[in-house]
């Protein structure tokens, strides 16, 4: 493999990560600007940030649990269908 092709592959793998960092920095800048304009205390903003992250983690966990239960139900239904067709 040529050196330029190898570099292209490496650059492509970091592209989504760089987009994530740019969006994170932009969102942080907007939040800092809002805090300075509204005069809210940084402690209050940190509390809101922790609360929102916790809520998002709980939502992700509940979605994973629900999807796991659905996949388990589908697996049980497939096994039952196989048993019914064999007998």
VENNOR-V978808 format. One record per backbone hydrogen bond with DSSP energy under -1.0 kcal/mol. CO is the residue of the C=O (numbers start at 1). NH is the residue of the N-H. E is the energy in kcal/mol with one decimal. If there is no record, write none. Layout:
((CO	NH	E) (CO	NH	E))
This chain:
((2	6	-1.9) (3	7	-2.1) (4	8	-2.1) (5	9	-2.1) (6	10	-2.0) (7	11	-2.4) (8	12	-2.2) (9	13	-1.7) (14	18	-2.1) (15	19	-2.0) (16	20	-2.1) (17	21	-2.1) (18	22	-2.3) (19	23	-2.5) (20	24	-2.2) (21	25	-2.5) (22	26	-2.4) (23	27	-2.5) (24	28	-2.4) (25	29	-2.3) (26	30	-2.2) (27	31	-2.4) (28	32	-2.5) (29	33	-2.3) (30	34	-2.5) (31	35	-2.4) (32	36	-2.3) (33	37	-2.0) (34	38	-2.5) (35	39	-2.1) (41	45	-1.9) (42	46	-2.4) (43	47	-2.0) (44	48	-2.1) (45	49	-2.3) (46	50	-2.5) (47	51	-2.3) (48	52	-2.7) (49	53	-2.3) (50	54	-2.1) (51	55	-2.3) (52	56	-2.4) (53	57	-2.1) (54	58	-2.2) (55	59	-2.3) (56	60	-2.4) (57	61	-2.4) (58	62	-2.4) (59	63	-2.2) (60	64	-2.3) (61	65	-2.3) (62	66	-2.4) (63	67	-2.6) (64	68	-2.1) (65	69	-2.3) (66	70	-2.2) (67	71	-2.3) (68	72	-2.3) (69	73	-2.3) (70	74	-2.4) (71	75	-2.2) (72	76	-2.2) (73	77	-2.4) (74	78	-2.3) (75	79	-2.3) (76	80	-2.4) (77	81	-2.3) (78	82	-2.2) (79	83	-2.2) (80	84	-2.5) (81	85	-2.2) (82	86	-1.8) (83	87	-2.2))
